[in-house]
Amino acid sequence: MNQKIGSNRGRSFGLRSIVSALLLAFVIAPAVTAAEELAVTGQILYGRAQGAQTGAVVDALVVYDQIPAYMRMQELGLSESDADGRVLFTKAQEVWKKALARIARDMGLDVITVPGGIEGVSAPDVTLSVIEVLPKYFVHGKLLHGRAQGAEYAENLAELDVQRVLDAIPAYRELQGTSDGDARHHMLRKQYETEFAEAVSTVARNGAHDVLVEAGGVTSRLGYVPEVTDSVIEALGS
């Protein structure tokens, strides 16, 4: 797991105000005593206070720092008020809600609140558990192998520098000196595209890669994303 969890709480772009507004949207009922011992006194992130017998707490700020779509928004210097930022933040919200619901189901939780939002019983902090079920990646570049659906949870994802591979294909280099009217133009295009696709497929198969993405086209909460450019170049013509 990324060891820098929570290290960026002081970020700009209004993170605290954005997440605070989000949390308010989850408040379903005022603070009440949900069971004889469990009392909900803070903002509810998931579930209902009424009738709740089991609960836990989550630090939303820490979780958001580990949602790849939100990380991408930060990388681009966007905020929720920007058109592109709004798209990414909406994606992050969807991921957040889904992760909370999964943890609540898996752990049998009736309610999840912000830290300090449950009194009367011992409420575990399940922040790390929520992070564990978040997508590993946010793919925003060209997908070269694999399916877009489920790519964010891929077990074995890697990047490759498309231009470096193309420059290593003789047919591609020769194509640069031709035009649409040249008799060899379309033949060369088909040839280099076929060689590229076959080399990518070979590396994906040999390396058991579920997904291959163009270099720079993925944001990962795990940090490092392996690159297979050299392997694809070696596989050309094989």
C-alpha positions, 0 to 999 in steps of 0.5 A: 500500500502507498505509504504516504497515506494522509500526507497531503491533507494540506492540499490546495483546491479546497479539499476540506471544503469540498469533502465537508460539503460531501459529508453533509450530503450524507447526513440522513438524520440528526444525532440520536441514540440508535440503540441502547448503547450506540449513540451517533453524535457526528456526521453520518457517511453511510447508513442510518442512526435510527436502529443502528447497533454496529458502527465504525468511523472513517477519515474521509480526507485520508480516503480521498487522498487515495482515490485515483480519480481525485489524485488525477484532479489534483495532478491537473490542478483542477477543482470541483468548479472546473468542468473537467474537475467536476467530472473527476470529482463526480467519479471520485464520489462514486468510488467513495460511496461504493467503497463505503457500502462494500465495507459496511456490507462485508463488516456488518456495519449499520452506520459509518461516521466521521472520526469521533461520531460514535459514542457509547460503544467501541467504534473501529476506524476502518479507513484503511479497510476502505482504502484497500477496496478502492480502485488501484488505477484511473486510466485516462490515456489510450488503452492498448490491451485489455478491456476498459471495464474493470481496468481500474482494478487490474491485477497486472497493469503496465505502461508502454511508450507508443512512439518509441515502439513505432520508431523501432518499426522499419515500416513506420519509419519508411511511412513518414516519407510517403503520402496518401497518394503513394502506392506504398503508403497504405501497405506500409501503414497496415504493416506497421500497425500489424507488427505493433499489435502483434508485439503488444499482444505477445508481451501482454501474454508473456507477462500476464498483463491484464491491461496495457496503457500508453505511457503517462495514461494512468494514475495509480494509488500504488505509486509505481506503474511498470513499463514494458516498452523495451519488451515490446520493442524486443518482441517486434518481428518475433 
